[in-house]
Amino acid sequence: MQPSDKITEYLEAVREQVRWKRAQPMVLEEIKNHINDQKNALIKEGLDEATATYKAIAEMGDPVVVGGQLDHVHRPKPDWMLLALTGGMLLLGFAIQFFMDSAFDRGWVLQQQMVWAGIAVIVMLASYFADFTIVGKYPKTVFFALGGIIVLCCFFTGEVKGATVYAIYPLMLFPTAFAGLIYSMRNKGYGGLILCGAAFVLPAFLSMLVPSLTVLFLLCVSCLIILTAAVLKGWFNVSKRSAMLILYIPTAAVLSASFFMLMMSTGYRAERLRCALNPSLEPQGMGYMGTTIQHILSHAQLIGSGMPINIPGVLNYYGGSIEASNILAARILPALN
């Protein structure tokens, strides 16, 4: 890599941390001038240009840390469009819950929605203003500390229907910690790529310890997307085609073997999976919702009103899950910024 390319790469890493776009040109120009001044001083001391450039960049420090510090100095203005969109989704949650079924006690619905909306706003604000550079500064510490918290949850928070449900929430933070770990492995070649793949064993094992196949699936998809993006961006400095083969062939083999073993096994989870694939196996049991959805769709019309259908209790029983959409929106929308 040419010395000028190394400087460009460093400046780009700093730019990604500075959220206020108007401040980026000024900040990058200042850093570039500082690097060039330091490089020229080192050349006068007898170093060649390439060595002087690399040493000047190294003396600047980690670009994520530097960018995070400059981001604090040049703090961006609030993204009112994002906040308005989040507020609109919260109001939509109110409307859906309030008008979904006249059988609801609407006073109770309003009270519950106020509680969940308050929690959602707090989570959203915390996510919006949180300093995520700590994940880049201490990626391994964050990754394994999160694993330790989940282990404590598994042993000390009790179980609900055989699952440690309170451990699920910190488990969903693993993609963020995994992204920090991948960043720390950049420019380490195939070894870094393999280590990142091996690191995923920890959240996968903890998902089975909970146990939750749904969380395991979500973590697999999320972490695979993050690792794929890192490969495509050239973070590991390896052949992208070879890296994709290393990444996806073992993943496909493990998932296929796990799925086959689960389908051939006996027990509660195997039955749930079989009913998910074919709800008619237990239309009044585990496959009830799937069978009900099929029944509803069979009476639906592409345009206009469908055939009359009466399924008492379905909306009342499952309507509460919509409340979770408020918190989900608060978690997802800041990530889109």
Secondary structure, 3 states (H helix, E strand, C coil): CCHHHHHHHHHHHHHCCCCCHHHHHHHHHHHHHHHHHHHHHHHHCCCCHHHHHHHHHHHHCCHHHHHHHHHHHCCCCCCHHHHHHHHHHHHHHHHHHHHCCCCCCHHHHHHHHHHHHHHHHHHHHHHHHCCCHHHHHCHHHHHHHHHHHHHHHHHHCCCECCECHHHHHHHCCHHHHHHHHHHHCCCCHHHHHHHHHHHCHHHHHHHHHCCCHHHHHHHHHHHHHHHHHHHHCCCCCCCHHHHHHHHHHHHHHHHHHHHHHHHHCCCHHHHHHHHHHCHHHCCCCCCHHHHHHHHHHHCCCCCCCCCCCCCCCHHHHHHHHHHHHHHHHHHHHHHHC
